[in-house]
Amino acid sequence: MPINRHVLLIPGSLRAGSTNETVLRTAAAVAPESVTTTYYTGLAGLPHFNPDHDTDPLPEPVVELRAAIEAADALLICTPEYAGTLPGSFKNLLDWTVGGIEISDKPVGWINAAAPGRGQGAEAALGAVLRHTGAALVADACVRVPLDRKDVGPDGLAADPLVRARIGEVLELLAAG
């Protein structure tokens, strides 16, 4: 019997119904039986990062973020690019992980859902920050799976079976990592 692995799904977008949210919701829907997923919903509630506040007692939303990361066996991120880099709210989330050890050595992957030719700035920034935190980047689980809004089904999930299969492969790689 396979070991059950827990993957935390972290969106980098605050936009309701974004393609990034669609990718992660699809990941939850196609997860193999041996993988459980949790969708992180606290991005909008995180306080602005201030190193002076990265001490005990931490703000409650930061405690919840770090606990969610600690409880997971791996992380899957899907974030848009904004102005050539990560959106400020998502970079804020990552800044709150630097002072903790929860992400250190944890398998992490990302799916870039941007159209071809876009999103490289976010990928570069995300890779740099994750390496700084000590995350164990799973190279084969850091992929581009372009998703256009027209390819989202009425259930809010990716409709293309090839896209769904690729997202499932990423989850399997993270669970094995």
N, C-alpha and C positions, 0 to 999 in steps of 0.2 A: 504494500500500500504506500503510495507516495506521501511524502511529508507535506503537510499543509503549510503554505507560505503566505505571508500577509504583505500586500503591496499597498503603500499609501499613494493615492493619486492626487497630485498637487497641480491645480490650475494656476497659470500666471496671468489670467485675464479676469477682470471684474465684470466684464460684459455678460449679461444673461444670454444664454443661447449661443455663445461664441463657438467657433469651430474647435477651439481648444477644449472647451467644455464637452463638446460632442465627442471628440476623440477619447477623452477620459471616461465619459459615460459609456461609450462603446467598449472600452477596455473592461469596465466592470461587467458589461453584458456578455462578453465573449471569453471571460476568464475561465481557464480550465478548472476542473473540480478541485485540483490541488492548490489553487490560488484563491485567496479571499482578498477583497479590495475594500478600502475605505476612501471615500472622496472627502478631501479636506475642504471645509467651507469657511474657514476663518480669515481668509485673506483681507477682506474689507475691515475687519475688526482689530487688526494689529495696530498698535500705536506706532508713531514715527520712531524709527530707530534713533537712540541716543546712547552712546557708550556709557554715559553716567547712570543710565537706568538698566544696564546689563549686569545687574548685581541682585543678590537676594534682598528682599523678595522681588522676584520678577513680576512684571505686569501679568495678570491672569491670562490674557490671550497668548502671551509668549510661553507661559507655562504649558498651555494646552497644545500649542504648536510643537514644542519640544517633546512633550509626552507622546503626541501622535507619531512623530518621527522615531522616537525611541521604541515604540510598540511595533513598528513595522520592520519587516525583514528586508525590504527594498523600497525604493521610491521611484515613481514614474511621474515625470513632469511634462506638461504641455503648455507652452507659453507663446504668446505672440511677440512680434518685434514691434517696438515703438520708437520712432526717431532713430533707427539704426542700432538699437540696443534693447535691453530688457525694459518692460514697463516699470515705472517707479514703484508702484505698489508691490510688484513681485520682487524687485531688487530689495525692497524693505524687508520682505519675508526672509530672503536669503541673508541679509545683514544680521537678522536676529539669530540665525543658525551659527554664525561664526564664533560667537562666544561660548557656545555649548559644545559638547562632545558627541551628541546624539547622532549626527550625520557621519562622523568619522568612521571610515572603513565600511560603510553601508553601501551595498550595491545601488547604483542610481543610473537611470536611463532617461532619455527624453524623446519625445516625438515632435518634430517640427511639422505642423500642418499647413504652413504657408505655401502659397503658390510657387512654382518653380522660379528661381532667381531672386527669391525674397527670403528673409529670415536668417541670413548668415551672421548678421551682427548680434542677434539674440543668442544664437548658438555659441559664438565666440565668447561673449560675455558670460553666458551660463557655464560653459566649460571652465573658464578662468576662475569664477567664484567657487564652483564645486571642487575644483582641485585645491583651492585655498582652504576649504573646510575639511579636506581629507577624505571626501567621499570617494568610494571605489567606483569610478565610472566604468560601466560595462559598454565598451565601444560598439559592439554589435547591437546594443539596445538604445543607441543614440542615432535615430534615423529620421529621414524625411518621408512623411506620408501625406502628401498634399490632399487637402479636403476643401472642396468648394461648397458653399452654402446650398447650392442646388443638388448636391449629393447627400443631403441629410434627409432621412426618411421622416414620415409623419410621427414616428415614435421618438424623434430627436436623436437618433443614432445614425452612424454612417451606414448608408444603404448598400454600397458597393461591397460584394463578398470578398474581393481581393484586399480592399482596405481593411475590412474586419479581420481577415486572416492575418494580415501583416501586424495589426495591433495585437492580436493574440500571440503571435510569435515573439513580440517584444516582451510581453508579460512572462512567457515561458523562459526567455533568456534571463530576465531579472530574477525569477523564482529559482533558477538554477545557480545564479551568481552568488 
